[in-house]
Amino acid sequence: MPTPAKNLPALTLALLALLVSGCAHNSSPPVLRPAEVPPLPPQARQPAKPPICSTTCSDGLTKLRTKSLDSLTSPTPPAQPANAPTTR
């Protein structure tokens, strides 16, 4: 019966041959189509902007929302201690 040490080079060569033959198969990658997004139904669409709304009002609201969202993700400064340090 052969010892495991004698089988090691043969097993290594067999494993290497399997790995190389697996990489040698030249197949083209599958063609992926972009996902198709169906149009929104009329109930889900945003209504038209009323004539009372001005573009500057909408721009201001957009800036306010952006600033609010940025403040949620920005790091906060370290908090001050509740009591001032006492000195003698």
N, C-alpha and C positions, 0 to 999 in steps of 0.2 A: 504494500500500500504506500503510495507516495506521500511524503510529508507536506504540510501546508507551505513550508518555506520553498519547496521545489515547484509548487503550483503557482506561486505568486507571480513570476515573470509571465507565464502563459495567461493567467487571468488578467494581468495588467494590459497585455497586448490585445486580448479579446475586448476588454472594456474600451481601450483606445480606438480599436477598429470600429466598434459600435458608435462611439461618439463622432468619429470622423465621417462615417457613412451617413449619419443623421444630419450632419451639417452640409454634406455634399449635395443633397437633394435641392435642386434649384427650382423653387416654386414661387410664382409671383404672389404678392400679397393680395388679399381679397379687395375688390373695389368697394369702397364705402361711399354710399350716397348720403348727402346731408339729410337730416330729419326734416320732414315736411310738416310745417305748422299750419293747421287749418285756420281759416279766418274766424274771427270772433262772431258769435251770433249778435244780432242787433240789440238784444237785451243787455249784453255785456259791454257794449261800446259806450265810451264816455260821451255825454251829450255835448252839443256844440256850446261854445263859450257865449254867455249872454252878452249883449252889446254894452252893458254897464261896466264890464270888466275891461280894464286897459292893459296894455302889454307891460307897462312899468309896474303895475300892481302884481302881475304874475311873476315878473322878474324879481321883484322884491321878496315875494313869498318863496321863490326858488332859492334865493340867496340865504334867506332865513333858515330854511330847511337844511340846506347844505352846511351852514354854520352849526346848527344844532346837532346834526349827525357827526360832524367833525369833532365837536366837543365831547361826544360820547366815547369816541375812540382815542382821544388825545390823552397822554399821561397827565396826571394831576400833580401839582407840587406837593411836597411833604407837608403834612398838617402841623400846625403850631401846637405846642403843649397847652392843655386846658388851663393850667396855672403857671404864672411866671416863676422862673426859678428863684428860690429864696437865697439871699446872700446875707452873711453876718458881718 
